[in-house]
Amino acid sequence: MKRLVCFLAIVMLMAIPISAVAALIGTGELKIYASPPTGGGYYLDYDADMQLFGNTTLGLEVFCVSRENAAVNTWAGYSFYTIPEHLKVAAWIADNWRTFALASPTVTYLDNLKGEAQKAIWEITGVMEDIVGTSGTDSAIYNAAIAISNSLSNYEFSGWMFARNPIDGQDAPGLQDYLVPKPVPEPATMLLLGTGLIGLAGIGRKKLKTA
């Protein structure tokens, strides 16, 4: 019953236009890679390379949040948004899945753990029903997400974006949508930004002296 109520709430929220609940960050491209583990006959581990604002970020851990077909191993255009209301619980899972590690993590184990988190996200968003078991890690993640769902109004989602295909305004069939982490600015970029700010401060001081 609890899952049915959650699913109906998600459906109602999905009827709200994206623009009404999320802000456009920019447009770019994703290249998606899907790999084992599997569940329900589907790959559960999604990774991506991303091109955004002229920068390329490789090897991002991402999560699928829609039913559409995936375009894997090829670049596809996406609009990137802040996290919309109907995906906040899923984004919480994306932000916290590593905390459910029950043993010393290895690459293989983390992939399996991420697959359990992906199943919980699909159950939460209504992409797939009954893919989460009644026990196990997927169930633990799902139940923790349900428990926190009413306390996310002040949760900080600044580290994640919602990637939606097709790009706004394009008349094309949609591909799978994803939760993707925001790229961390490179040190060189931060240095350039800092130098620019120092330069602007110097110009402002010079104008003040000559006034």
Backbone torsions as a table, in degrees:
resi	resn	phi	psi	omega
1	MET	NA	-42.6	-179.8
2	LYS	-60.5	-41.2	-179.9
3	ARG	-67.1	-36.4	179.4
4	LEU	-64.5	-44.6	179.2
5	VAL	-62.2	-43.0	178.5
6	CYS	-62.0	-43.0	-179.5
7	PHE	-63.0	-43.4	179.8
8	LEU	-64.4	-37.1	178.3
9	ALA	-65.2	-40.6	179.1
10	ILE	-64.4	-42.4	179.7
11	VAL	-60.3	-42.6	179.7
12	MET	-64.5	-41.1	179.7
13	LEU	-67.6	-34.1	-179.4
14	MET	-68.8	-17.1	177.7
15	ALA	-75.7	-14.7	178.6
16	ILE	-79.6	132.9	179.4
17	PRO	-56.6	142.3	-179.3
18	ILE	-55.4	-42.8	-175.7
19	SER	-63.5	-20.7	-178.1
20	ALA	-79.6	-18.5	-175.0
21	VAL	-127.3	-1.4	-179.3
22	ALA	-145.3	150.9	-179.2
23	ALA	-103.1	137.7	178.1
24	LEU	-70.4	127.1	177.7
25	ILE	-91.3	-42.6	-179.3
26	GLY	168.5	179.3	177.8
27	THR	-118.8	148.7	-178.7
28	GLY	-167.2	-149.1	-177.7
29	GLU	-140.0	152.4	173.1
30	LEU	-125.8	143.9	167.1
31	LYS	-117.6	114.4	-172.5
32	ILE	-95.9	140.2	173.8
33	TYR	-123.5	127.9	178.9
34	ALA	-114.7	138.6	-176.1
35	SER	-152.4	166.2	176.0
36	PRO	-60.4	157.9	13.3
37	PRO	-74.3	172.4	179.4
38	THR	-123.3	161.7	176.2
39	GLY	-158.8	131.6	-177.6
40	GLY	62.5	23.3	-179.3
41	GLY	83.3	10.3	-178.0
42	TYR	-122.9	147.8	171.8
43	TYR	-64.8	145.1	-176.4
44	LEU	-115.8	-8.8	-178.1
45	ASP	-111.8	111.7	179.7
46	TYR	-112.1	131.7	173.6
47	ASP	-126.4	164.7	-176.5
48	ALA	-153.6	148.4	162.4
49	ASP	-99.6	144.5	-174.9
50	MET	-132.0	137.8	171.0
51	GLN	-115.3	118.4	-177.0
52	LEU	-151.9	132.2	-179.9
53	PHE	56.3	34.1	177.5
54	GLY	80.8	2.0	179.6
55	ASN	-112.3	146.8	176.9
56	THR	-111.7	126.8	177.7
57	THR	-116.5	128.0	-174.5
58	LEU	-105.1	150.2	169.5
59	GLY	67.4	40.9	178.5
60	LEU	-80.5	140.4	172.8
61	GLU	-84.1	117.0	-176.8
62	VAL	-125.9	167.0	-179.6
63	PHE	-130.6	134.6	178.4
64	CYS	-77.9	137.9	-178.9
65	VAL	-132.6	23.9	178.3
66	SER	-151.8	167.7	-175.0
67	ARG	-87.0	-17.3	-170.7
68	GLU	-59.3	168.6	177.9
69	ASN	-68.7	149.7	177.9
70	ALA	-97.3	142.4	171.3
71	ALA	-105.2	95.7	-174.7
72	VAL	-92.7	152.0	176.3
73	ASN	59.6	26.1	177.3
74	THR	-149.6	148.4	-179.4
75	TRP	-75.1	138.7	176.9
76	ALA	-141.3	147.2	-176.5
77	GLY	-77.6	140.0	179.7
78	TYR	-138.6	148.8	166.7
79	SER	-97.7	133.8	-177.4
80	PHE	-107.6	127.4	-177.0
81	TYR	-121.8	161.9	162.6
82	THR	-64.9	165.2	-174.4
83	ILE	-69.4	119.4	177.9
84	PRO	-73.5	162.8	-174.4
85	GLU	-56.8	-42.5	-174.2
86	HIS	-73.0	-5.9	179.0
87	LEU	-115.1	10.5	-177.3
88	LYS	-65.7	-39.6	179.5
89	VAL	-67.2	-41.3	176.8
90	ALA	-62.2	-40.2	179.3
91	ALA	-66.5	-32.5	175.3
92	TRP	-62.7	-41.5	176.8
93	ILE	-62.5	-45.5	179.8
94	ALA	-59.7	-32.7	-177.8
95	ASP	-80.0	-20.9	-169.5
96	ASN	-126.3	5.5	-172.8
97	TRP	-60.9	-31.3	-178.5
98	ARG	-66.7	-22.8	-178.7
99	THR	-71.0	-8.7	-179.7
100	PHE	-93.2	9.1	177.5
101	ALA	-62.1	131.5	-176.9
102	LEU	-108.0	-2.3	-178.3
103	ALA	-148.0	173.3	177.0
104	SER	-59.1	119.5	-172.8
105	PRO	-70.2	138.3	168.3
106	THR	-124.0	170.2	-179.0
107	VAL	-58.0	-45.7	-178.4
108	THR	-64.4	-43.3	-178.4
109	TYR	-64.8	-42.1	180.0
110	LEU	-63.7	-35.9	176.0
111	ASP	-63.1	-42.3	178.5
112	ASN	-64.9	-41.5	178.6
113	LEU	-63.5	-41.4	177.9
114	LYS	-63.5	-36.7	176.4
115	GLY	-61.9	-37.7	176.5
116	GLU	-65.3	-38.6	177.0
117	ALA	-66.2	-37.6	178.0
118	GLN	-63.0	-40.5	177.2
119	LYS	-61.7	-42.3	179.1
120	ALA	-63.0	-38.6	178.3
121	ILE	-65.1	-43.4	178.6
122	TRP	-63.2	-37.7	178.4
123	GLU	-68.5	-43.9	-178.9
124	ILE	-61.4	-42.6	-175.5
125	THR	-86.5	-6.4	-179.6
126	GLY	79.6	10.1	177.3
127	VAL	-64.7	-40.2	175.0
128	MET	-136.7	140.4	177.8
129	GLU	-103.6	142.9	175.2
130	ASP	62.7	26.5	174.9
131	ILE	-85.8	-18.1	177.2
132	VAL	-90.1	133.7	179.9
133	GLY	-77.4	179.1	179.7
134	THR	-85.9	-9.1	176.9
135	SER	-150.7	174.8	-179.9
136	GLY	98.8	-178.3	-174.5
137	THR	-67.4	-39.8	179.3
138	ASP	-60.8	-40.4	178.2
139	SER	-66.8	-39.9	179.5
140	ALA	-63.5	-41.9	179.0
141	ILE	-66.6	-44.7	179.5
142	TYR	-59.9	-48.4	-177.8
143	ASN	-65.4	-37.5	177.6
144	ALA	-65.0	-39.1	179.7
145	ALA	-66.7	-41.6	177.5
146	ILE	-62.6	-41.1	-178.2
147	ALA	-64.5	-33.5	-177.0
148	ILE	-90.7	-7.9	-169.0
149	SER	-60.1	-28.6	-179.5
150	ASN	-89.8	4.6	-176.2
151	SER	-122.6	27.0	-174.2
152	LEU	-103.5	7.5	-176.6
153	SER	-61.8	-32.1	-179.7
154	ASN	-109.1	11.7	-178.8
155	TYR	-72.5	140.7	-176.4
156	GLU	-88.3	111.4	179.6
157	PHE	-105.9	20.9	-174.0
158	SER	-66.4	-17.2	-179.3
159	GLY	-85.0	-1.4	-175.0
160	TRP	-130.0	153.4	176.2
161	MET	-129.2	157.9	172.0
162	PHE	-102.3	117.7	-179.3
163	ALA	-99.4	117.6	-174.1
164	ARG	-118.8	132.4	177.6
165	ASN	-120.0	140.4	4.4
166	PRO	-81.1	172.3	175.5
167	ILE	-59.7	142.2	-178.9
168	ASP	-49.9	131.2	177.2
169	GLY	92.4	-12.2	178.9
170	GLN	-85.9	133.1	178.9
171	ASP	-92.2	83.6	-177.2
172	ALA	-148.9	154.1	176.5
173	PRO	-61.5	142.1	-178.7
174	GLY	-79.3	145.0	172.1
175	LEU	-99.3	179.0	179.3
176	GLN	-58.8	142.6	175.4
177	ASP	-98.3	156.7	-173.4
178	TYR	-141.0	156.1	162.3
179	LEU	-94.6	125.2	-177.4
180	VAL	-129.5	144.7	177.6
181	PRO	-73.4	146.2	174.8
182	LYS	-68.9	140.6	178.7
183	PRO	-68.1	142.0	176.3
184	VAL	-84.7	129.1	179.8
185	PRO	-56.7	135.8	178.0
186	GLU	-69.2	151.1	178.8
187	PRO	-53.1	-38.6	-179.5
188	ALA	-64.9	-37.1	178.5
189	THR	-66.2	-43.3	179.0
190	MET	-64.3	-38.5	178.5
191	LEU	-64.1	-42.2	179.0
192	LEU	-63.7	-42.1	178.4
193	LEU	-63.4	-44.3	179.6
194	GLY	-62.5	-42.7	178.4
195	THR	-61.9	-40.4	179.3
196	GLY	-64.3	-41.7	178.9
197	LEU	-65.2	-39.7	177.3
198	ILE	-63.5	-40.4	178.5
199	GLY	-62.9	-43.5	178.6
200	LEU	-63.8	-37.9	178.1
201	ALA	-64.3	-38.8	178.9
202	GLY	-65.5	-41.0	179.3
203	ILE	-64.4	-42.7	178.9
204	GLY	-62.2	-39.4	179.5
205	ARG	-67.4	-38.3	179.5
206	LYS	-64.7	-42.0	179.2
207	LYS	-64.2	-36.0	-179.6
208	LEU	-64.6	-39.1	-178.9
209	LYS	-70.3	-33.1	-176.4
210	THR	-87.0	-8.0	-177.9
211	ALA	-72.9	NA	NA
